[in-house]
């Protein structure tokens, strides 16, 4: 075994003697992408948010996105949203039933327009947009927190 001091020991001795100064490179931060306000999102962006926030399936999230983007939807329009491969002719009713269950904790109600289809009133839309905005704040805060880097000091190397 060599009795020579290790490079780390030599560097530490130089730091202790004030002969070496640590210069830390700035942390590499990922750019924080701007968050698009909920009311300005397209159907796909809304559906993605609904999938995360309300734990919705693909079809459920796209159905809700369509209801958010239109004043009202007929049963046929809602069926078209989920694709023509939908297994049952009453898929619109099944989807709305599932949506109502998932939206109930958020106090969001889907209106039935008898003889036509379904709609969300302004109050329901506002609640959904508010829920998305709150989720966005949480995500942004988590991004910023994860990117906060503590720079080491000379005391950290002692």
C-alpha atoms as an extended CHARMM CRD file, in Angstrom:
* protein
*
       158  EXT
         1         1  UNK       CA              0.0000000000        0.0000000000        0.0000000000  PROA      1               0.0000000000
         2         2  UNK       CA              1.1990000000        3.4590000000       -0.8360000000  PROA      2               0.0000000000
         3         3  UNK       CA              1.7660000000        5.9040000000        2.0010000000  PROA      3               0.0000000000
         4         4  UNK       CA              1.1460000000        8.8440000000       -0.3050000000  PROA      4               0.0000000000
         5         5  UNK       CA             -1.9770000000       10.8780000000        0.5000000000  PROA      5               0.0000000000
         6         6  UNK       CA             -4.9390000000       10.4200000000       -1.8370000000  PROA      6               0.0000000000
         7         7  UNK       CA             -5.8970000000       13.0870000000       -4.2940000000  PROA      7               0.0000000000
         8         8  UNK       CA             -9.0440000000       13.8150000000       -2.2450000000  PROA      8               0.0000000000
         9         9  UNK       CA             -6.8950000000       14.3910000000        0.8740000000  PROA      9               0.0000000000
        10        10  UNK       CA             -4.5300000000       16.6670000000       -0.9990000000  PROA      10              0.0000000000
        11        11  UNK       CA             -7.4140000000       18.6820000000       -2.3940000000  PROA      11              0.0000000000
        12        12  UNK       CA             -9.0080000000       18.9380000000        1.0410000000  PROA      12              0.0000000000
        13        13  UNK       CA             -5.7260000000       20.1630000000        2.5310000000  PROA      13              0.0000000000
        14        14  UNK       CA             -5.4690000000       22.7880000000       -0.2160000000  PROA      14              0.0000000000
        15        15  UNK       CA             -9.0520000000       23.9180000000        0.4490000000  PROA      15              0.0000000000
        16        16  UNK       CA             -8.4000000000       24.1080000000        4.1870000000  PROA      16              0.0000000000
        17        17  UNK       CA             -5.2830000000       26.1940000000        3.5370000000  PROA      17              0.0000000000
        18        18  UNK       CA             -7.2670000000       28.5660000000        1.3120000000  PROA      18              0.0000000000
        19        19  UNK       CA             -5.2500000000       27.5950000000       -1.7400000000  PROA      19              0.0000000000
        20        20  UNK       CA             -8.2070000000       26.1950000000       -3.6980000000  PROA      20              0.0000000000
        21        21  UNK       CA            -11.6100000000       27.7420000000       -4.1700000000  PROA      21              0.0000000000
        22        22  UNK       CA            -14.5770000000       25.6840000000       -5.3050000000  PROA      22              0.0000000000
        23        23  UNK       CA            -16.4280000000       27.2380000000       -8.1960000000  PROA      23              0.0000000000
        24        24  UNK       CA            -19.7050000000       25.4780000000       -8.7520000000  PROA      24              0.0000000000
        25        25  UNK       CA            -21.2600000000       25.2910000000      -12.1470000000  PROA      25              0.0000000000
        26        26  UNK       CA            -24.7950000000       26.6570000000      -12.2440000000  PROA      26              0.0000000000
        27        27  UNK       CA            -27.3920000000       23.9460000000      -11.9110000000  PROA      27              0.0000000000
        28        28  UNK       CA            -28.9270000000       22.7190000000      -15.1310000000  PROA      28              0.0000000000
        29        29  UNK       CA            -32.6090000000       23.3520000000      -14.9000000000  PROA      29              0.0000000000
        30        30  UNK       CA            -35.1840000000       22.0610000000      -17.2840000000  PROA      30              0.0000000000
        31        31  UNK       CA            -37.2050000000       24.8790000000      -18.7670000000  PROA      31              0.0000000000
        32        32  UNK       CA            -40.5650000000       25.2840000000      -17.0820000000  PROA      32              0.0000000000
        33        33  UNK       CA            -43.0880000000       25.1420000000      -19.8570000000  PROA      33              0.0000000000
        34        34  UNK       CA            -45.9010000000       27.6370000000      -19.5720000000  PROA      34              0.0000000000
        35        35  UNK       CA            -49.1850000000       26.1790000000      -18.4660000000  PROA      35              0.0000000000
        36        36  UNK       CA            -52.0250000000       26.9570000000      -20.8390000000  PROA      36              0.0000000000
        37        37  UNK       CA            -55.0810000000       28.2990000000      -19.0130000000  PROA      37              0.0000000000
        38        38  UNK       CA            -57.8030000000       25.6230000000      -18.8680000000  PROA      38              0.0000000000
        39        39  UNK       CA            -60.3290000000       27.6280000000      -20.9040000000  PROA      39              0.0000000000
        40        40  UNK       CA            -57.8170000000       27.9260000000      -23.7710000000  PROA      40              0.0000000000
        41        41  UNK       CA            -57.0470000000       24.2190000000      -24.1040000000  PROA      41              0.0000000000
        42        42  UNK       CA            -58.1910000000       22.0780000000      -26.9820000000  PROA      42              0.0000000000
        43        43  UNK       CA            -60.0930000000       18.8110000000      -26.6340000000  PROA      43              0.0000000000
        44        44  UNK       CA            -56.9950000000       16.6080000000      -26.4580000000  PROA      44              0.0000000000
        45        45  UNK       CA            -55.3610000000       18.7540000000      -23.7620000000  PROA      45              0.0000000000
        46        46  UNK       CA            -58.5720000000       18.8110000000      -21.7280000000  PROA      46              0.0000000000
        47        47  UNK       CA            -58.9730000000       15.0480000000      -22.1080000000  PROA      47              0.0000000000
        48        48  UNK       CA            -55.4210000000       14.4780000000      -20.8880000000  PROA      48              0.0000000000
        49        49  UNK       CA            -56.0710000000       16.6620000000      -17.8450000000  PROA      49              0.0000000000
        50        50  UNK       CA            -59.3620000000       14.8880000000      -17.0900000000  PROA      50              0.0000000000
        51        51  UNK       CA            -57.6890000000       11.5150000000      -17.3220000000  PROA      51              0.0000000000
        52        52  UNK       CA            -55.1800000000       12.5520000000      -14.6400000000  PROA      52              0.0000000000
        53        53  UNK       CA            -57.3800000000       14.6330000000      -12.3630000000  PROA      53              0.0000000000
        54        54  UNK       CA            -60.6260000000       12.6800000000      -12.4190000000  PROA      54              0.0000000000
        55        55  UNK       CA            -59.0910000000        9.2360000000      -13.1010000000  PROA      55              0.0000000000
        56        56  UNK       CA            -61.1170000000        8.8320000000      -16.2810000000  PROA      56              0.0000000000
        57        57  UNK       CA            -60.7670000000        6.3600000000      -19.1030000000  PROA      57              0.0000000000
        58        58  UNK       CA            -59.8610000000        7.5480000000      -22.5860000000  PROA      58              0.0000000000
        59        59  UNK       CA            -63.5070000000        7.5650000000      -23.7340000000  PROA      59              0.0000000000
        60        60  UNK       CA            -64.7310000000        9.2530000000      -20.5560000000  PROA      60              0.0000000000
        61        61  UNK       CA            -62.1270000000       12.0040000000      -20.7240000000  PROA      61              0.0000000000
        62        62  UNK       CA            -62.8640000000       12.7540000000      -24.4000000000  PROA      62              0.0000000000
        63        63  UNK       CA            -66.6110000000       12.7370000000      -23.7380000000  PROA      63              0.0000000000
        64        64  UNK       CA            -66.1780000000       15.2740000000      -20.9230000000  PROA      64              0.0000000000
        65        65  UNK       CA            -63.8520000000       17.3840000000      -23.0760000000  PROA      65              0.0000000000
        66        66  UNK       CA            -66.5180000000       17.4920000000      -25.7870000000  PROA      66              0.0000000000
        67        67  UNK       CA            -69.1590000000       18.5040000000      -23.2570000000  PROA      67              0.0000000000
        68        68  UNK       CA            -66.8330000000       21.2710000000      -22.0470000000  PROA      68              0.0000000000
        69        69  UNK       CA            -66.2440000000       22.5830000000      -25.5760000000  PROA      69              0.0000000000
        70        70  UNK       CA            -69.8840000000       22.5610000000      -26.7370000000  PROA      70              0.0000000000
        71        71  UNK       CA            -73.0380000000       24.0330000000      -25.2580000000  PROA      71              0.0000000000
        72        72  UNK       CA            -74.7540000000       20.6850000000      -25.6480000000  PROA      72              0.0000000000
        73        73  UNK       CA            -74.2140000000       17.3530000000      -27.3760000000  PROA      73              0.0000000000
        74        74  UNK       CA            -76.7660000000       14.9630000000      -28.7880000000  PROA      74              0.0000000000
        75        75  UNK       CA            -76.4730000000       11.3110000000      -27.8690000000  PROA      75              0.0000000000
        76        76  UNK       CA            -75.2770000000       10.6130000000      -31.4180000000  PROA      76              0.0000000000
        77        77  UNK       CA            -72.6010000000       13.3350000000      -31.2280000000  PROA      77              0.0000000000
        78        78  UNK       CA            -71.3940000000       11.9330000000      -27.9230000000  PROA      78              0.0000000000
        79        79  UNK       CA            -71.3080000000        8.4370000000      -29.4140000000  PROA      79              0.0000000000
        80        80  UNK       CA            -69.2480000000        9.7830000000      -32.3290000000  PROA      80              0.0000000000
        81        81  UNK       CA            -66.7490000000       11.3370000000      -29.9190000000  PROA      81              0.0000000000
        82        82  UNK       CA            -65.7890000000        7.8990000000      -28.5830000000  PROA      82              0.0000000000
        83        83  UNK       CA            -65.6330000000        6.4080000000      -32.0580000000  PROA      83              0.0000000000
        84        84  UNK       CA            -67.8800000000        4.2750000000      -34.1650000000  PROA      84              0.0000000000
        85        85  UNK       CA            -66.3700000000        1.1140000000      -32.6630000000  PROA      85              0.0000000000
        86        86  UNK       CA            -68.2480000000        1.7520000000      -29.4220000000  PROA      86              0.0000000000
        87        87  UNK       CA            -69.7150000000       -1.6180000000      -28.4570000000  PROA      87              0.0000000000
        88        88  UNK       CA            -73.2280000000       -0.5780000000      -27.4810000000  PROA      88              0.0000000000
        89        89  UNK       CA            -75.7580000000        1.7380000000      -29.0890000000  PROA      89              0.0000000000
        90        90  UNK       CA            -76.4810000000        3.2440000000      -25.6720000000  PROA      90              0.0000000000
        91        91  UNK       CA            -72.8070000000        4.0400000000      -25.0570000000  PROA      91              0.0000000000
        92        92  UNK       CA            -73.6790000000        7.7190000000      -24.5510000000  PROA      92              0.0000000000
        93        93  UNK       CA            -75.8920000000        6.8670000000      -21.5810000000  PROA      93              0.0000000000
        94        94  UNK       CA            -73.2610000000        4.5400000000      -20.1420000000  PROA      94              0.0000000000
        95        95  UNK       CA            -70.5460000000        7.2000000000      -20.5340000000  PROA      95              0.0000000000
        96        96  UNK       CA            -72.6540000000        9.9040000000      -18.9140000000  PROA      96              0.0000000000
        97        97  UNK       CA            -73.4700000000        7.5860000000      -16.0140000000  PROA      97              0.0000000000
        98        98  UNK       CA            -69.7300000000        6.9300000000      -15.4800000000  PROA      98              0.0000000000
        99        99  UNK       CA            -68.9360000000       10.6520000000      -15.8100000000  PROA      99              0.0000000000
       100       100  UNK       CA            -71.5800000000       11.5730000000      -13.2540000000  PROA      100             0.0000000000
       101       101  UNK       CA            -70.1050000000        9.1200000000      -10.7310000000  PROA      101             0.0000000000
       102       102  UNK       CA            -66.5790000000       10.4720000000      -11.2030000000  PROA      102             0.0000000000
       103       103  UNK       CA            -67.6510000000       14.1170000000      -11.1380000000  PROA      103             0.0000000000
       104       104  UNK       CA            -69.9670000000       13.8030000000       -8.1220000000  PROA      104             0.0000000000
       105       105  UNK       CA            -67.1650000000       14.3820000000       -5.5390000000  PROA      105             0.0000000000
       106       106  UNK       CA            -66.4110000000       17.6530000000       -7.3530000000  PROA      106             0.0000000000
       107       107  UNK       CA            -70.0740000000       18.6910000000       -7.2820000000  PROA      107             0.0000000000
       108       108  UNK       CA            -70.2360000000       18.8600000000      -11.0790000000  PROA      108             0.0000000000
       109       109  UNK       CA            -73.4990000000       17.7960000000      -12.6520000000  PROA      109             0.0000000000
       110       110  UNK       CA            -74.2400000000       16.8400000000      -16.2300000000  PROA      110             0.0000000000
       111       111  UNK       CA            -77.7020000000       17.9090000000      -17.3500000000  PROA      111             0.0000000000
       112       112  UNK       CA            -79.9240000000       15.6050000000      -19.3660000000  PROA      112             0.0000000000
       113       113  UNK       CA            -81.6970000000       17.3920000000      -22.1890000000  PROA      113             0.0000000000
       114       114  UNK       CA            -84.6730000000       15.0750000000      -22.6830000000  PROA      114             0.0000000000
       115       115  UNK       CA            -85.1360000000       14.0930000000      -26.2940000000  PROA      115             0.0000000000
       116       116  UNK       CA            -81.7630000000       15.5190000000      -27.2890000000  PROA      116             0.0000000000
       117       117  UNK       CA            -78.6850000000       14.6900000000      -25.2360000000  PROA      117             0.0000000000
       118       118  UNK       CA            -76.5310000000       16.2320000000      -22.5230000000  PROA      118             0.0000000000
       119       119  UNK       CA            -75.0020000000       19.5310000000      -21.4330000000  PROA      119             0.0000000000
       120       120  UNK       CA            -72.8760000000       21.2090000000      -18.7930000000  PROA      120             0.0000000000
       121       121  UNK       CA            -74.0980000000       24.5730000000      -17.5750000000  PROA      121             0.0000000000
       122       122  UNK       CA            -71.7250000000       27.5210000000      -17.0240000000  PROA      122             0.0000000000
       123       123  UNK       CA            -71.4460000000       26.7780000000      -13.2870000000  PROA      123             0.0000000000
       124       124  UNK       CA            -70.3690000000       23.1720000000      -13.9570000000  PROA      124             0.0000000000
       125       125  UNK       CA            -67.8180000000       24.3010000000      -16.5680000000  PROA      125             0.0000000000
       126       126  UNK       CA            -66.4050000000       26.8640000000      -14.1480000000  PROA      126             0.0000000000
       127       127  UNK       CA            -65.9980000000       24.1880000000      -11.4510000000  PROA      127             0.0000000000
       128       128  UNK       CA            -64.1650000000       21.9070000000      -13.8610000000  PROA      128             0.0000000000
       129       129  UNK       CA            -61.8840000000       24.7240000000      -15.0550000000  PROA      129             0.0000000000
       130       130  UNK       CA            -61.1890000000       25.6990000000      -11.4440000000  PROA      130             0.0000000000
       131       131  UNK       CA            -60.2790000000       22.0970000000      -10.6000000000  PROA      131             0.0000000000
       132       132  UNK       CA            -57.8690000000       21.9850000000      -13.5550000000  PROA      132             0.0000000000
       133       133  UNK       CA            -56.3160000000       25.3140000000      -12.5360000000  PROA      133             0.0000000000
       134       134  UNK       CA            -55.7690000000       24.0290000000       -8.9730000000  PROA      134             0.0000000000
       135       135  UNK       CA            -54.1820000000       20.8690000000      -10.3720000000  PROA      135             0.0000000000
       136       136  UNK       CA            -51.9230000000       22.9930000000      -12.5930000000  PROA      136             0.0000000000
       137       137  UNK       CA            -50.7410000000       25.0210000000       -9.5720000000  PROA      137             0.0000000000
       138       138  UNK       CA            -49.8670000000       21.8000000000       -7.7720000000  PROA      138             0.0000000000
       139       139  UNK       CA            -47.9530000000       20.4920000000      -10.7900000000  PROA      139             0.0000000000
       140       140  UNK       CA            -46.0770000000       23.7800000000      -11.2400000000  PROA      140             0.0000000000
       141       141  UNK       CA            -45.1460000000       23.8980000000       -7.5530000000  PROA      141             0.0000000000
       142       142  UNK       CA            -43.8810000000       20.3120000000       -7.7380000000  PROA      142             0.0000000000
       143       143  UNK       CA            -41.8170000000       21.1490000000      -10.8480000000  PROA      143             0.0000000000
       144       144  UNK       CA            -40.2540000000       24.1490000000       -9.1900000000  PROA      144             0.0000000000
       145       145  UNK       CA            -39.5680000000       22.2290000000       -5.9790000000  PROA      145             0.0000000000
       146       146  UNK       CA            -37.9310000000       19.3300000000       -7.8200000000  PROA      146             0.0000000000
       147       147  UNK       CA            -35.6830000000       21.7350000000       -9.6790000000  PROA      147             0.0000000000
       148       148  UNK       CA            -34.5240000000       23.6430000000       -6.6090000000  PROA      148             0.0000000000
       149       149  UNK       CA            -30.9080000000       22.6880000000       -6.1660000000  PROA      149             0.0000000000
       150       150  UNK       CA            -28.9290000000       23.2580000000       -2.9760000000  PROA      150             0.0000000000
       151       151  UNK       CA            -25.4860000000       24.4220000000       -3.9480000000  PROA      151             0.0000000000
       152       152  UNK       CA            -22.7660000000       22.7890000000       -1.8670000000  PROA      152             0.0000000000
       153       153  UNK       CA            -20.6220000000       25.0070000000        0.3170000000  PROA      153             0.0000000000
       154       154  UNK       CA            -17.0460000000       24.5430000000        1.4700000000  PROA      154             0.0000000000
       155       155  UNK       CA            -18.5230000000       23.2530000000        4.7300000000  PROA      155             0.0000000000
       156       156  UNK       CA            -20.0880000000       20.3820000000        2.7800000000  PROA      156             0.0000000000
       157       157  UNK       CA            -16.6020000000       19.2880000000        1.7470000000  PROA      157             0.0000000000
       158       158  UNK       CA            -15.1380000000       19.3130000000        5.2690000000  PROA      158             0.0000000000
